[in-house]
Amino acid sequence: MSSHSGPADESSKTELNHKLEELSELLNEPVMKSTARLSILITLALNTKLTFTELLTITSIGKGSLSNHIEKLASSGLVNVRTVFRSSGPRVIIEITEKGKLAYKKYSEILRYLI
């Protein structure tokens, strides 16, 4: 195996490093520093909206923690939370926002590039 280092290699390395910087910036945003919040965001990006109970089941995050993480995502504008009243009782619905979809898209595009 030869180690050829030419202009194309340097260009690829520069682009790779740029993508790594983008990923670091994204993950250094306070709301994205938590793997639990990232998991919630990814889950909602793939499902659009879920009930609190569905998110609880899918993510395996404890009730209190899930509630806190959802609150942080909502205050950052990444998700919307609303309560709907049904005959079986109230249901909390969590839905990803356009801002949340863009954050997920950016995150997934960077990961796809790196893989």
N, C-alpha and C positions, 0 to 999 in steps of 0.2 A: 504494500500500500504506500503510495507516495503522498507526501504532504505538499500539495501545490497551493501556493498562496498568491493568488492573482487579484485583479480588480474586482471580478465577480465575487470572489470569496470575501473580500473586504466589504463590499456592498451588502452581501447577505448578512455578514456579522453586524454591520451597522444597523440594518433593519431589525435583526433579532434583538439587539440591545435596546433599540427604540421601543419594541413591543414589550420587552421586560420592564422598561421604565414606565410605560403606560399601565402595565399590570400592577406595578408597585404603587403608582399614584392612586389607582382605583382602590386597591386594598388598604391604602393608608387613610382613606376617607373614614372618619370616625364611625359612621354607620356600617361600613363594610369590614371593619376590623374583627368582626365576630363570625366564626364559621357557622354558628346557628342562624344568624341573620342572612348570611349568604345562602344557606340551605333553604330557608323560608322563601327568599327571593327566587331562587331557581325553581322551587316547587310551584310557586305561584305563576312564574313565567310559563311553565309547562301545562298548567291547569287553568289559568286566568283568574278564577276565583274559587275559593273553598270555604267551608265552614271552619270555625275554630276547632271543632272536634275532628274534622278530617285532617287539618294541618297537624293537630296533636298526634294523630295516629301515624301519619306519613313521616313526620320528622322525628318522632320519639323524644321530643323536648318536653320537659315538665310543664304543667299548666302555668305556674307563676312565671317561669322563665320565658315561655312562649308569649305570654301576655306582655311582658316587658319588652321583648324583642319586636313584637308587632307594633307596640307603641312607638319605639324608636324609628322603625321603618316608616310608620305613618307620619311622624313629625318631620321626617326628611322628605316626605312627598313621594315615597316609593310605593306605598300601598294605601288603599282606602279601607276603612273599617266602618261597617254599618250593622245595625241590628234590625232584623225582620221578625215580625211577630206571626207565628203560625198557631194553629189549634193545639199543636203539641208543645208549644212554648216558644220563647224567643230564641232566635238563632243569630249568632254573630258571623257575619260574612266578611272575609278578607279578600280584597281584589287588588291585583297589581295595577299600577297607574302607567300612563305613557312614559313618565320619567323612570319608573321601575323597569319597564320593558327595554328602554334605551340602555339602562345600566346593565341589565342582563345581556343584551345584545353585544355591548362593548366587551364585557367580560368573556362571553363565549367566543367572540371573534378572535380575541387575543389568545385564548387557550387553543383554539383551532389552529392558529398560525404557529404556535409554539410546539404543537404536537405534530 
